[in-house]
Amino acid sequence: MGTLLKIFVGFWVIWIIWYITGGPLRDDKTKPFVRFNETGQIETVGR
């Protein structure tokens, strides 16, 4: 059971990092609501 929990947590950690950093499958139309600003801090973006 512990192994499944580690896989589950690992998946979500990788997914969140991928979402914040941009991921290879996104373009300008599908940018996230969270991004890095010019100073390197995370900011939220509304559409």
C-alpha positions in Angstrom: 0.0 0.0 0.0 2.9 2.4 0.7 4.2 1.9 -2.8 0.9 3.0 -4.4 0.8 6.1 -2.2 4.4 7.0 -3.2 3.5 6.6 -6.9 0.3 8.7 -6.4 2.2 11.5 -4.6 5.0 11.4 -7.1 2.6 11.8 -10.0 1.0 14.9 -8.5 4.3 16.5 -7.6 5.5 16.1 -11.2 2.2 17.3 -12.6 2.2 20.5 -10.4 5.8 21.3 -11.3 5.0 20.7 -15.0 1.9 23.0 -14.7 3.8 25.8 -13.0 6.8 25.7 -15.4 4.7 25.6 -18.6 5.0 22.1 -19.8 5.8 21.2 -23.5 2.1 20.9 -24.6 0.9 24.4 -23.8 0.7 27.4 -26.0 -0.5 31.0 -25.5 -4.1 30.0 -25.5 -3.7 27.5 -22.8 -1.4 29.3 -20.4 -2.0 28.6 -16.7 -3.4 31.0 -14.2 -0.1 30.7 -12.3 3.2 31.8 -13.8 6.6 33.3 -13.0 6.9 37.1 -13.3 10.0 39.0 -14.3 11.6 38.8 -10.9 11.2 35.0 -10.7 8.3 35.0 -8.2 5.1 33.1 -8.8 2.1 35.2 -9.6 -1.5 34.4 -10.4 -3.0 35.5 -13.7 -6.6 36.1 -14.6 -8.0 35.9 -18.1 
